[in-house]
Amino acid sequence: MALLHLDLLGGFACRTAAGGAVGFPTRKVRALLACLALNAPRPQGRERLAGLFWDDRAEAEARANLRKTLSRLREALPAAARDCLFADGSGIALRTGEIEVDALQFERLAADGTPETLERAAILHRGPLLAGFAEVGEGFDDWLGAERRRLDEILQQVLQRLLDHYVTTGAIERAIQVALRLLALDPLQEGVHRALIRLYMYQDRVGSALDQYRRCRELLARELGVAPAAETERLRAELSGLLPKDGTAPGPERDDLPERAAVLRAASEDRARRRAAPTGRPMIAILAFEAGDPDRGLADGLAEDLATELGRFGELDVIAPATAISYRRSRLAPERTGQELGATYVLCGSIRAERGRLRLTVRLVEPASARQLWAERYDGARDRLFEIQDEVVRRI
């Protein structure tokens, strides 16, 4: 069993095998541990590490700072885990045999490449590497940016392979969630827009498919100054043919429309039958919490943490946080967003932090009936946020 669990995706957290949190005195101590963990078990030269963290200092001062930071890191580690930190004249290394690092586990699962391991990898990637870390040092910030881009590229490959798998196996709802998450990472992937349009068409959600086409067209025009590709426009033409026009029959150019309409009706009836049957576990979507720009990172972290904690309960399915949060700019009401995501329940709210205090409001909504099932407001010190999160999870 691992002595320590180190989470670097979506933030920074370290805990013992028993679940106790491990604290570190400074941001640079945490950053040093993260850097060693991501490169483990390869030793890192002292000169390189000193340059990463103190590139604005003279070499002697930078090395002295590194020694001091390394000493503070060793002291902060639980006694049983201190031997995992190795240092000699050649470099510094972290032995990962007894330390579990989520980023390294994510890469192993992605490389394995089976549908099961790809799903686990997608769940494990909860957000950007070391989200919230900033201004540690110019060298470290450059290194962190490169590592984030590398892991984001792996995540996109994982999600694209999952999307292909779900489409092939007919797991339409899962495919939609993965496509939305891909677009949250890179909104300019026109091929993913097309895949999402087709998935909506399969579900007989012509309005959602048209909205997706319009979003694609507007993004391409605004960001790249180009029009959609011919294949995308052909999809739009298909959608136009599926829309009723004053009750008249479709034109002769759509001779296959009756067959397509029959297929769509059959798919819709099949979904209705499945909804009428026992559906098993309810599904909840944690939407992006409303917040001003200064609190946006806090709000997204809260939504991701709540989704992660709720995901530990076997009685509940949780829609991937990145998928739900991708609706941030949508003008849809939470109830409508929940319907689009196929969620049984939606959790939404707002958060504001000021002068060490925070105010959090949460609402639990049932999209099918548009009923508000529960609402609460929390006021308190900012350092109580984790306690409040636990209380919200218990209430849900």
Solvent accessible surface area in square Angstrom, and as a share of the most:
residue,aa,sasa,rsa
1,M,205,0.92
2,A,20,0.15
3,L,55,0.27
4,L,2,0.01
5,H,33,0.15
6,L,2,0.01
7,D,28,0.15
8,L,0,0.00
9,L,4,0.02
10,G,27,0.26
11,G,15,0.14
12,F,45,0.19
13,A,51,0.39
14,C,7,0.04
15,R,81,0.30
16,T,38,0.22
17,A,46,0.35
18,A,104,0.81
19,G,48,0.47
20,G,36,0.35
21,A,99,0.77
22,V,19,0.11
23,G,60,0.57
24,F,20,0.08
25,P,72,0.45
26,T,47,0.27
27,R,109,0.40
28,K,56,0.24
29,V,1,0.01
30,R,68,0.25
31,A,0,0.00
32,L,1,0.01
33,L,3,0.01
34,A,0,0.00
35,C,0,0.00
36,L,1,0.01
37,A,0,0.00
38,L,11,0.06
39,N,18,0.09
40,A,10,0.07
41,P,91,0.57
42,R,141,0.51
43,P,84,0.53
44,Q,15,0.06
45,G,30,0.29
46,R,51,0.19
47,E,120,0.54
48,R,100,0.36
49,L,0,0.00
50,A,6,0.04
51,G,33,0.31
52,L,19,0.09
53,F,4,0.02
54,W,17,0.06
55,D,70,0.36
56,D,113,0.59
57,R,114,0.41
58,A,69,0.54
59,E,116,0.52
60,A,79,0.61
61,E,80,0.36
62,A,4,0.03
63,R,76,0.28
64,A,40,0.31
65,N,30,0.15
66,L,2,0.01
67,R,138,0.50
68,K,126,0.53
69,T,14,0.08
70,L,13,0.07
71,S,52,0.34
72,R,95,0.35
73,L,0,0.00
74,R,85,0.31
75,E,120,0.54
76,A,28,0.21
77,L,1,0.01
78,P,41,0.26
79,A,78,0.60
80,A,73,0.57
81,A,1,0.01
82,R,89,0.32
83,D,117,0.61
84,C,6,0.03
85,L,6,0.03
86,F,76,0.32
87,A,33,0.26
88,D,59,0.31
89,G,79,0.76
90,S,91,0.59
91,G,0,0.00
92,I,0,0.00
93,A,8,0.06
94,L,0,0.00
95,R,117,0.43
96,T,37,0.21
97,G,77,0.74
98,E,86,0.39
99,I,7,0.03
100,E,68,0.31
101,V,2,0.01
102,D,5,0.03
103,A,0,0.00
104,L,26,0.13
105,Q,45,0.20
106,F,0,0.00
107,E,45,0.20
108,R,145,0.53
109,L,16,0.08
110,A,10,0.08
111,A,88,0.68
112,D,87,0.45
113,G,15,0.14
114,T,57,0.33
115,P,49,0.31
116,E,110,0.50
117,T,16,0.09
118,L,6,0.03
119,E,47,0.21
120,R,127,0.47
121,A,0,0.00
122,A,8,0.07
123,I,136,0.69
124,L,30,0.15
125,H,7,0.03
126,R,61,0.22
127,G,10,0.10
128,P,67,0.42
129,L,2,0.01
130,L,0,0.00
131,A,37,0.29
132,G,77,0.74
133,F,22,0.09
134,A,52,0.40
135,E,143,0.64
136,V,5,0.03
137,G,16,0.15
138,E,126,0.56
139,G,18,0.17
140,F,0,0.00
141,D,48,0.25
142,D,94,0.49
143,W,29,0.10
144,L,5,0.02
145,G,19,0.18
146,A,47,0.37
147,E,29,0.13
148,R,64,0.23
149,R,149,0.54
150,R,85,0.31
151,L,1,0.00
152,D,42,0.22
153,E,104,0.47
154,I,35,0.18
155,L,3,0.01
156,Q,50,0.22
157,Q,111,0.50
158,V,3,0.02
159,L,1,0.00
160,Q,67,0.30
161,R,117,0.43
162,L,3,0.01
163,L,4,0.02
164,D,77,0.40
165,H,59,0.26
166,Y,13,0.05
167,V,74,0.43
168,T,116,0.68
169,T,84,0.49
170,G,47,0.45
171,A,31,0.24
172,I,26,0.13
173,E,68,0.30
174,R,135,0.49
175,A,0,0.00
176,I,2,0.01
177,Q,25,0.11
178,V,15,0.09
179,A,0,0.00
180,L,15,0.07
181,R,19,0.07
182,L,1,0.00
183,L,18,0.09
184,A,51,0.40
185,L,63,0.32
186,D,47,0.24
187,P,59,0.37
188,L,57,0.28
189,Q,37,0.16
190,E,33,0.15
191,G,38,0.37
192,V,7,0.04
193,H,4,0.02
194,R,39,0.14
195,A,19,0.15
196,L,0,0.00
197,I,0,0.00
198,R,103,0.38
199,L,8,0.04
200,Y,1,0.00
201,M,8,0.04
202,Y,110,0.42
203,Q,7,0.03
204,D,56,0.29
205,R,50,0.18
206,V,21,0.12
207,G,44,0.42
208,S,9,0.06
209,A,0,0.00
210,L,18,0.09
211,D,54,0.28
212,Q,4,0.02
213,Y,9,0.03
214,R,102,0.37
215,R,104,0.38
216,C,0,0.00
217,R,98,0.36
218,E,91,0.41
219,L,32,0.16
220,L,6,0.03
221,A,57,0.44
222,R,159,0.58
223,E,95,0.43
224,L,101,0.50
225,G,65,0.62
226,V,74,0.43
227,A,78,0.61
228,P,13,0.08
229,A,46,0.35
230,A,68,0.52
231,E,65,0.29
232,T,0,0.00
233,E,52,0.23
234,R,146,0.53
235,L,10,0.05
236,R,91,0.33
237,A,52,0.41
238,E,51,0.23
239,L,0,0.00
240,S,34,0.22
241,G,17,0.17
242,L,30,0.15
243,L,72,0.36
244,P,114,0.72
245,K,126,0.53
246,D,147,0.76
247,G,75,0.72
248,T,92,0.53
249,A,86,0.67
250,P,66,0.41
251,G,30,0.29
252,P,115,0.73
253,E,138,0.62
254,R,36,0.13
255,D,114,0.59
256,D,68,0.35
257,L,14,0.07
258,P,82,0.51
259,E,109,0.49
260,R,80,0.29
261,A,26,0.20
262,A,45,0.35
263,V,93,0.53
264,L,16,0.08
265,R,139,0.51
266,A,55,0.43
267,A,12,0.09
268,S,36,0.23
269,E,98,0.44
270,D,56,0.29
271,R,34,0.12
272,A,48,0.37
273,R,150,0.55
274,R,138,0.50
275,R,161,0.59
276,A,92,0.71
277,A,49,0.38
278,P,138,0.87
279,T,99,0.58
280,G,68,0.65
281,R,129,0.47
282,P,48,0.30
283,M,51,0.23
284,I,1,0.01
285,A,0,0.00
286,I,1,0.01
287,L,17,0.08
288,A,16,0.13
289,F,1,0.00
290,E,127,0.57
291,A,27,0.21
292,G,43,0.42
293,D,135,0.70
294,P,127,0.80
295,D,16,0.08
296,R,58,0.21
297,G,57,0.55
298,L,33,0.17
299,A,0,0.00
300,D,29,0.15
301,G,27,0.26
302,L,2,0.01
303,A,0,0.00
304,E,30,0.14
305,D,56,0.29
306,L,0,0.00
307,A,4,0.03
308,T,43,0.25
309,E,54,0.24
310,L,3,0.02
311,G,46,0.45
312,R,157,0.57
313,F,101,0.42
314,G,53,0.51
315,E,122,0.55
316,L,28,0.14
317,D,40,0.21
318,V,37,0.21
319,I,1,0.01
320,A,28,0.22
321,P,32,0.20
322,A,34,0.26
323,T,0,0.00
324,A,1,0.01
325,I,17,0.09
326,S,42,0.27
327,Y,28,0.10
328,R,82,0.30
329,R,206,0.75
330,S,42,0.27
331,R,244,0.89
332,L,64,0.32
333,A,52,0.40
334,P,33,0.21
335,E,37,0.17
336,R,103,0.38
337,T,4,0.02
338,G,0,0.00
339,Q,97,0.43
340,E,11,0.05
341,L,2,0.01
342,G,41,0.40
343,A,11,0.09
344,T,55,0.32
345,Y,59,0.23
346,V,0,0.00
347,L,0,0.00
348,C,9,0.06
349,G,13,0.13
350,S,37,0.24
351,I,5,0.03
352,R,142,0.52
353,A,18,0.14
354,E,104,0.46
355,R,227,0.83
356,G,45,0.43
357,R,134,0.49
358,L,5,0.03
359,R,91,0.33
360,L,0,0.00
361,T,42,0.24
362,V,1,0.00
363,R,79,0.29
364,L,19,0.09
365,V,0,0.00
366,E,36,0.16
367,P,3,0.02
368,A,98,0.76
369,S,54,0.35
370,A,63,0.49
371,R,134,0.49
372,Q,97,0.43
373,L,65,0.33
374,W,37,0.13
375,A,48,0.37
376,E,68,0.30
377,R,134,0.49
378,Y,31,0.12
379,D,63,0.32
380,G,6,0.05
381,A,33,0.26
382,R,112,0.41
383,D,125,0.65
384,R,95,0.35
385,L,17,0.08
386,F,141,0.59
387,E,99,0.44
388,I,1,0.01
389,Q,11,0.05
390,D,69,0.36
391,E,51,0.23
392,V,0,0.00
393,V,17,0.10
394,R,168,0.61
395,R,120,0.44
396,I,57,0.29
